[in-house]
Amino acid sequence: MSRFIVAPRAAADLAEIWRYIRGRSSEETADRVERKIREQFALLAEAPGIGHRRADLTPADVRFFPVYSYLIVYRQVAGREAAPIQIAAILHGGRELRRVLRKRL
């Protein structure tokens, strides 16, 4: 069973992404991108090791997984053997990721 939780800030990230894409393209495109990102949450919960660690971006124990031009930032919830993953952030790859992650993680 896929288990994941979406942090409130990550949920806000996804809503911001949807609004941005709808404003620049269309509601249909925004829905498609949101759906694809959400599909990856379940994939990451099933195989949390498929993301990449990025010590060049943050010392935090998180992994990154690309979807289109966005990065899903996630971590396993500590202290539980079959722990769900937590989606910590969803960020555009063109942002100043080190700075954003330093503030958010």
LINHU-V34551 format. One record per pair of residues at least 6 apart in sequence whose ideal C-beta (glycine too) atoms are under 8 Angstrom apart, sorted by sequence separation. I is the first residue (numbers start at 1). J is the second residue. D is the distance in Angstrom with one decimal. If there is no record, write none. Layout:
i,j,d
I,J,D
I,J,D
This chain:
i,j,d
44,50,6.9
65,71,7.0
66,72,7.8
77,83,4.2
91,97,6.3
22,29,7.6
43,50,7.4
44,51,6.4
57,64,7.6
64,71,4.9
65,72,4.6
76,83,5.1
77,84,5.7
6,14,7.7
21,29,5.6
22,30,4.1
53,61,8.0
64,72,7.1
76,84,7.9
77,85,7.0
21,30,4.0
53,62,7.5
64,73,5.8
65,74,7.0
76,85,5.5
77,86,5.4
91,100,6.1
53,63,5.8
54,64,5.4
63,73,7.6
75,85,6.7
76,86,7.7
91,101,8.0
19,30,7.6
52,63,6.1
53,64,7.7
62,73,5.3
63,74,5.8
74,85,5.0
75,86,5.5
89,100,7.7
18,30,4.7
21,33,5.6
51,63,3.1
52,64,5.4
62,74,6.5
63,75,7.0
74,86,6.3
89,101,7.5
17,30,7.9
18,31,7.7
51,64,5.5
52,65,7.5
62,75,4.7
74,87,5.1
75,88,5.9
49,63,7.9
51,65,4.1
61,75,6.0
73,87,7.6
74,88,5.9
18,33,7.4
48,63,7.2
50,65,6.8
60,75,7.5
72,87,6.3
73,88,4.8
89,104,5.8
17,33,6.8
18,34,5.1
73,89,4.1
88,104,7.3
89,105,7.7
17,34,7.1
72,89,7.8
73,90,7.2
88,105,6.5
71,89,8.0
72,90,5.6
73,91,6.5
71,90,7.3
14,34,6.3
17,37,7.5
70,90,5.7
71,91,5.3
44,65,5.9
51,72,7.5
70,91,6.6
71,92,7.8
70,92,5.7
71,93,5.5
14,37,6.4
51,74,6.5
69,92,6.0
70,93,6.6
14,38,7.8
69,93,5.3
40,65,6.3
69,94,6.9
48,74,7.5
62,88,6.1
71,97,7.4
40,67,5.3
66,93,7.0
44,72,6.8
48,76,5.8
73,101,7.2
37,67,5.1
44,74,5.8
36,67,5.8
41,72,7.4
36,68,6.9
40,72,6.0
73,105,7.7
37,70,6.6
6,41,7.1
33,68,6.2
37,72,6.8
4,41,4.9
33,70,8.0
48,85,5.4
4,42,7.1
2,41,7.6
45,84,6.3
2,42,4.1
4,44,6.9
45,85,5.2
57,97,5.1
58,98,7.1
4,45,4.2
44,85,5.8
57,98,5.5
60,101,7.0
3,45,5.3
2,45,4.1
44,87,7.9
58,101,4.4
62,105,6.4
2,46,5.5
41,85,7.9
57,101,5.8
58,102,7.1
60,105,4.2
41,87,5.9
58,105,5.9
17,70,6.7
37,90,6.3
10,73,7.8
4,74,7.7
5,77,7.3
17,90,6.4
17,92,7.7
13,89,5.8
14,90,5.5
10,87,4.5
13,90,4.1
10,88,5.9
13,91,6.8
3,82,7.5
5,84,5.6
7,86,5.8
9,88,7.5
10,89,5.3
3,83,7.9
4,84,5.2
5,85,7.6
6,86,7.7
7,87,6.2
9,89,6.5
10,90,5.6
3,84,3.5
4,85,4.8
5,86,5.2
6,87,4.6
7,88,5.3
3,85,7.4
4,86,7.2
5,87,7.1
7,89,7.5
4,87,6.1
9,104,6.6
